[in-house]
Amino acid sequence: MTNAAPYHADIAGISDGICHWLLTVDGVRIRVGHWPVADAKGTVLIFPGRTEYIEKYGRTAKDLAKRGFASVAIDWRGQGIADRLLENRAVGHVETFEDYQLDVKAMLAHVKTLGLPEPYHLLGHSMGGCIGLRALHDGLPVQSAVFTAPMWGIKMSAALRPIAWGLSSVSKPLGFSEIFAPGQQAETYVLRAEAGDNTLTSDISSFELLQNQLKTHPDLALGGPSLHWLNESLREMRTLSQRPSPDIPCLTFLGTDEAIVDPARIYQRMENWRRGELVVLENGRHEVLMEKPEIRDRVLDGAERLFLAQTPEMV
């Protein structure tokens, strides 16, 4: 199924986005949006993080378009205005983490149907970095990959880690895995955090932009994850940590003030990525593409160089 879907240009910051509904092979309706560019040098597949939605990447799509790249982004199952998987739509949930790969397959088929130009490149943020790493292992046909604060581990204290594993594991057989993980709640973080004291970005105007997006279109908001999601994510990250890095050019960006994903896992992965490079961004928080201009430009300029290095010369 491919039908026109809403695109909220009023909050995206770029007017020429086009969205479609797609139906995955297991019957979940997801939303995919793309931003075409005339004579594009390639297409960037944007894999958003948990709680995110297509319009959040409008500014990134605009920046990529200025650099000559078309882009496409997705509302993963369970978030944005894709199908929510529980009666309580505020709970972030997925049955298995591998289900996200069904969304990837639907997205890729759509990109090919649209005829968006090759080569393809991956841009994966946070949870999208975890989904993206799995997709690379599964043969995602991209020529390079850029990750920003990839969720290859979740930042938590050593004391809390066994509790997170234990509680989330027993929640499944005992039948309470669909409730919020401890410390999580229905109201989305962006709307309950103070602009000057948030873990996402040090750029106040960018944080206020995120708040305005969700105030304007509250149906895009998502609360905390379920215990089930937590357990599935822990299992997926453990599985991926045991696999070698793909043989593909890769650039990963990590802020020094990261407070959500586990920097140690990122350092470990990138130390062993033969064709990879880790760039540490001073004073950057989790959302480096929503950071102050000097940080955001460094990420985008680095991505552009990597993408162009894999782009055949035009004859």
Long-range contacts (C-beta under 8 A, 24 or more apart in sequence): 1-29, 2-110, 2-113, 5-31, 5-33, 5-81, 6-81, 7-33, 7-54, 7-55, 8-55, 8-213, 8-216, 8-217, 8-220, 10-216, 11-55, 11-58, 11-212, 11-213, 11-216, 11-217, 12-54, 12-55, 12-58, 12-59, 12-61, 13-58, 13-59, 13-62, 14-58, 14-59, 14-61, 14-62, 14-65, 17-54, 17-55, 17-58, 17-61, 19-54, 20-110, 22-106, 22-107, 22-110, 23-106, 24-77, 24-102, 24-103, 24-105, 24-106, 25-102, 25-105, 25-106, 26-99, 26-102, 28-77, 28-82, 28-83, 28-85, 28-99, 28-102, 28-103, 29-82, 29-83, 30-74, 30-75, 30-76, 30-77, 30-82, 30-83, 30-103, 30-106, 30-107, 31-74, 31-75, 31-80, 31-81, 31-82, 32-72, 32-73, 32-74, 32-75, 32-106, 32-107, 32-110, 33-72, 33-73, 33-74, 34-70, 34-71, 34-72, 34-73, 34-111, 34-114, 34-116, 35-61, 35-62, 35-64, 35-65, 35-70, 35-71, 35-72, 36-70, 36-116, 37-65, 37-68, 37-69, 37-70, 39-68, 40-68, 40-69, 40-70, 40-116, 40-117, 41-67, 41-68, 41-69, 41-117, 41-307, 41-308, 41-311, 42-69, 42-70, 42-117, 42-118, 42-119, 42-120, 42-121, 42-143, 42-307, 42-311, 43-69, 43-70, 43-71, 43-72, 43-111, 43-116, 43-117, 43-118, 43-119, 43-120, 43-121, 44-69, 44-70, 44-71, 44-72, 44-120, 44-121, 44-122, 44-123, 44-303, 44-307, 45-71, 45-72, 45-107, 45-108, 45-111, 45-120, 45-121, 45-122, 45-123, 45-140, 45-142, 46-71, 46-72, 46-73, 46-74, 46-123, 46-124, 46-125, 46-128, 47-74, 47-104, 47-122, 47-123, 47-124, 47-125, 47-128, 47-129, 47-131, 47-132, 47-135, 48-73, 48-74, 48-75, 48-76, 48-125, 48-126, 48-127, 48-128, 49-125, 49-126, 49-127, 49-128, 49-129, 49-151, 50-79, 50-92, 50-126, 50-127, 50-151, 50-222, 50-225, 51-79, 51-92, 51-188, 51-189, 51-190, 51-221, 51-222, 52-79, 52-80, 52-125, 52-126, 52-128, 53-79, 53-80, 53-81, 53-220, 54-80, 55-213, 55-217, 55-220, 56-210, 56-213, 57-289, 59-289, 59-290, 60-123, 60-289, 60-300, 63-296, 63-300, 64-300, 64-303, 67-300, 67-304, 69-121, 69-304, 69-307, 70-116, 70-117, 71-123, 72-107, 72-110, 72-111, 72-116, 74-103, 74-107, 76-100, 76-103, 76-127, 76-131, 77-102, 77-103, 78-222, 79-222, 80-220, 80-222, 81-219, 81-220, 86-178, 86-226, 88-178, 88-186, 90-186, 90-187, 90-188, 90-221, 90-222, 90-223, 91-178, 91-179, 91-180, 91-186, 91-223, 91-224, 91-225, 91-226, 92-222, 92-223, 92-224, 92-225, 92-226, 92-229, 93-178, 93-225, 93-226, 93-228, 93-229, 94-228, 94-229, 94-232, 95-228, 95-232, 96-232, 97-130, 97-131, 97-134, 97-232, 97-233, 97-235, 97-236, 98-134, 98-236, 100-131, 100-134, 101-131, 101-134, 101-135, 101-138, 104-131, 104-135, 104-140, 108-140, 108-141, 119-143, 119-310, 119-311, 119-312, 121-145, 121-146, 121-303, 121-306, 121-307, 121-310, 122-146, 123-147, 123-148, 123-303, 124-148, 124-150, 125-149, 125-150, 125-287, 125-289, 126-150, 126-151, 126-260, 126-261, 126-286, 127-151, 127-233, 130-233, 130-236, 130-237, 130-240, 133-240, 133-246, 134-236, 134-240, 136-246, 136-248, 137-240, 137-243, 137-246, 142-248, 143-248, 143-249, 143-307, 143-310, 143-311, 144-248, 144-249, 144-250, 144-251, 144-306, 144-307, 144-309, 144-310, 145-246, 145-248, 145-249, 145-250, 145-251, 146-250, 146-251, 146-252, 146-253, 146-299, 146-302, 146-303, 146-306, 147-250, 147-251, 147-252, 147-253, 148-252, 148-253, 148-287, 148-288, 148-289, 148-299, 149-253, 149-254, 149-255, 149-258, 149-260, 149-261, 149-266, 149-286, 149-287, 149-288, 150-252, 150-261, 150-266, 151-233, 151-237, 151-261, 152-237, 152-240, 152-241, 152-261, 152-262, 152-265, 152-266, 152-269, 153-237, 153-241, 153-261, 153-262, 153-264, 153-265, 153-266, 154-233, 154-234, 154-237, 154-260, 154-261, 154-262, 155-258, 155-259, 155-260, 155-261, 155-262, 155-263, 156-262, 164-230, 164-234, 165-231, 165-234, 167-227, 168-227, 168-228, 168-230, 168-231, 168-234, 169-231, 171-227, 171-228, 171-231, 172-228, 172-231, 176-227, 177-226, 177-227, 177-228, 177-231, 178-226, 178-227, 178-228, 179-226, 179-227, 180-223, 180-224, 180-225, 180-226, 180-227, 181-224, 181-225, 181-226, 181-227, 181-229, 181-230, 183-224, 184-223, 184-224, 184-225, 185-223, 185-224, 186-223, 186-224, 187-223, 188-214, 188-221, 188-222, 188-223, 189-224, 190-214, 190-221, 191-215, 191-221, 198-285, 199-259, 199-260, 199-285, 199-286, 200-285, 200-286, 200-287, 200-290, 201-285, 201-286, 201-287, 201-290, 201-291, 202-257, 202-283, 202-284, 202-285, 202-291, 202-292, 203-290, 203-291, 203-292, 203-293, 206-287, 206-290, 206-291, 207-290, 209-290, 210-290, 237-265, 241-265, 241-268, 241-269, 244-272, 245-269, 245-272, 245-273, 245-274, 245-276, 247-274, 247-275, 248-275, 249-275, 249-276, 249-306, 249-309, 249-310, 250-275, 250-276, 250-277, 251-276, 251-277, 251-279, 251-302, 251-303, 251-306, 252-276, 252-277, 252-278, 252-279, 253-279, 253-281, 253-284, 253-288, 253-299, 253-302, 254-278, 254-279, 254-280, 254-281, 254-284, 254-288, 255-280, 255-281, 255-283, 255-284, 255-285, 255-286, 255-288, 255-291, 255-295, 256-280, 256-281, 256-282, 256-283, 256-284, 257-283, 257-284, 257-285, 258-284, 258-285, 258-286, 259-285, 259-286, 260-286, 261-286
